[in-house]
Amino acid sequence: MTSSSLHASRTDAAHSRPKKSLGQHFLVNTGVIKKIIAAVKIEPGTTILEIGPGPGTLTEPLATHATRLVAIEADRQLAATLQTRCARMAHVTILPGDILQFAWDIHLLPPPVIVVGNIPYNITSPILFWLIAHRMHIDRAILTMQREVAERLTARPGTKAYGALTVGVQAVAAVTTLFDIRPGSFRPAPRVISSTIRLTFPSPPPVRIENAGHFRSVVRALFMKRRKMLRNIIPPAALLAAGIDPTRRPETLTVHECAALARSVPRGIETT
């Protein structure tokens, strides 16, 4: 990517009118952009799937290294502008639309696929669960999000941030916080600090889950009553089968213990 195209992307980011309804905060800090590109670690043959490219401040530097890049932008006006700028890049595809509706079977992205995105705060959880559902297509993800959410993803049992989202993600992924980003690096500046994280999806997953839907139901039931004793939430027979002390509280359970309970609780009677 030339310095003039990076300047154009930053200029567009500075002058585009972000849409509050889409949770848009455009990254304009050149130093942070370079840190994210370095964190992606693009190798020859890599495909990039970018979520929410906006004015393209990440798109163009990513495109200079990737063998193929597909970017999904919900703002159709921004998508059209980026399509025009990238028109001469045969390996780059800009698609207007919702990432949650992305059709893997149509686009057939060649592996390895790295997902990159500055994730809107208002849809972070749905995107995370979308990534989990489609992890068989993904090598890793480098995502920027609200630091509070990143702290929940990396939390340990017994901490305030530890909850159902933590367990749901850590059961299938390894999560690492790479660095924080101050509000002034975005336009408009959000009221919170952001973090860039890395998600990888080991095979086999860190935890054995026999039924994903049942596992999620049990975990949600547990953390809705995170401070109650387990004997008041889970059937005694299930606690005995899982080998877990009934006087413990959900907030103290490891991800492996949550999975053990899900395997022990009969489907359809997740809680007492």
N, C-alpha and C positions, 0 to 999 in steps of 0.2 A: 504494500500500500504506500502511496506517495504521501509526502507531508501535506500536499495541497488537499488530498481527499480526506485526511484526518481532520484538517482545519475545517473543511466543509461540513463534516459530520458534527464537529463540535459547535460550529456556527448554527447549524440546524437545531441542535439540542438547546442552544441558548435562546433561540428565537421561536421555536415551535411552542404552541400553546398546549401544555400538558392537560389531559382530561382527567378530572378528579374521579369521574365515574369508572375509569379504567385503572385507577391507582397509579398513574404515571409519575415517575420521578426519573428524569433523564440524567445519566452519568456524564459529567463534563470535565472531571479531573483527569488530565492526561497521565499523571503518575499512577493513579489507581487503575486506569485502563491498561497500562503496561503491566501492572502487577497481576491483573486478572489473566491477560494473555499469557504471561509467563506461567501462571498456575495451571492453565489448560494443558500445557506440554504437548502440543500437537506434533505428531510424528508423520512421516510419509505414509500416504494411504488412508489418513484419518478422515472421517466424515463428521461434520459438526451439525448438530440440530440446535438452533438458537431459539430461545423462547423470548418473545417480546423485544425485538431489536430496536424499536423506536426509531430515532433518526440515524441509527447505524454506527454509533461510536465504537461498538465492539465488532460489528459485522464486518467492516472492511479490513481491520487488522487480522481478524480470524480468517478471512477469505484468502489472505496472502499466503497462508501456511497450509490450509486444509485442501485435500483433494476434492472434496465436495462439501458444500454448505447449503443447508436449507433453513430458512428463518421464517417463523410464524408470527405475524403481527396482527393483533385484534383491531388496531386502529387502521381502517382502510385507507385513510388519507396518507398516513405515514408509510403504509405498505406501498402505496403507489409511488410516492417520492423515492423510496429506497429501490423499488424496481427499476426506476429510470436511471438512478445512479449506478446500479450494478448491471445494467443491460449488457455491457460488453464483457462481463465475466461469465463465460459459458458454464462454469462449474457452480454458479451461485443461483439459487432459486428462492425468491421471496414470495411467500404465500399469505394472503389476507385470511384471517380466520382465528378460531379458538384452538389453542394447543390441546385442550382436552378432547377435541374431536379429530385429532390428527390420525390419518389412516395409514398405518404401517404397511398394510398389505397392498396399498396402491403405490406408495412412494418407494418402497423397497430400498431403504438406505443401506449401502454396503458397510459392513463392519470394518474396523471398530467405530462405534458411534459415541461421541462425547456430547452430552447435552450442556449447553451454556445458557445462562440467563440472569437478568436482573429481575427478580420475581416480584410482581405487584403484591403489596402487603395483604390486600383483601382476598387474594385467592391462593396464598402460599400452601395451605394444607391440601386443597384439592389437587394442586400440581404435584405435591410430594407423593400423594397416594396414586396419582396417575403414573408417575415415574416408577413406583413400586410395582404397579400392575403390569407395566411394560418393560420391566428390568431385563428380561431375556434378550431385548434388542440393544441394551445400553452397556457400554464399557464402564463409564463413570459420568458424573455430573458435577459441574462447577457452577454453583448458584450463589447469587447475592440476595439476601433477605434481611428482614428485621432481626437485630441481634437477639431480641427476646426469644424469637422462634429458634434461632440457631442454638441458644443456650438450652432450650427444651430438648432439642434433638441430641445433644451431647450430654445431657444430665445423668447423674448417678442416682441409684435408689436412695431414698431418704431425704433428698433435697427438694426444695420448693418447686423447682422447675420440672421435676420428674413426673411424668404422667402418661396418659394413654397414647399421646402422639409419640413420646419417647420410645415406648415399648413397641408400638406399631412399626416404627422406622428401624430401630436397632435390631429387631427380629430378623430383618432381611438385608440390612445395609451396614457398612462401616462409615461412620461420620467423623469428619475432622474439620475443625474451624481453622481457616487459613490466616485471616486477618480481618480487622474491623475497618469500617469506613465512616468517616465523620459526615454529618449532615450536609456541610458545605460543599461536598463533592458532587452533589446532585442539584438539579434544577427542576422544580422548586425543591428547596431543602426540606426534607422530612423532619418531623419533630423527634425522631429517634435515631440512634446509631444503627448502622447496618453491619452485617458480617458476610464475608464470602466463605463458603464451606465447600468441601469435597465429599461426594457420596460415591462409594463403590459398592458393588453387589457381588459378594463372594459366592462361589459355587463349590459345594453346597452352601446354603444360607447359614448364618451363625446359629440359628435355632430351628429345631424340627417342628414344623406346623403341619398338622394332618388336614385341617380344614380352615382356610383363611377367613371365611365369613364367621365361623363359630369362634375362632380365636379373637377376632375383633369384637364380637359381642361380649365375650367373657371379659376382655380387657376393659371395655367401656363400662361394664357393670362394676368391675372392681374399683375403678378410679372415680366413679360417681360417688363412692363412699370410701374415699381413700384413707380416712382416719378411723374408720370403724374396724373392730376385730373381724377377722376373716370368718369366724364361726357365725357371725351375724349376716354374712353375705353368701357364702358358698356352702353347699350341702356337706355335712360332716363326712360322708363316705368319700366324697371327692378330695377333701383335704387329706384324709387318711391315705388314699391311693397315691396322692402326689407327694406324700411325706412332708407336709408343711404344717407347722405349729398353728393351731386354730386361733391362738391369741395374738398372732402377728397382724399387722395392718397392711393393706394393699400398697401403700407408698413405700414399704420396705422390700417388696418383692423384686427379685432380679428378673430380667427378661426371660431367662431360662425357667424360672419358677412360674412365671405367668403362663408360659407355654405348657408346662407340666399340668397346671390347673385346667387349662383349656382341654387337654387330652383326657382329663379325669372327669370333668363335668359333662353329664349327658346333654346332648344337643336338645335345645328347646326348653331346658330348665337351668339356664345359666346362673340364676340367683335364687335364693330362698325367699 
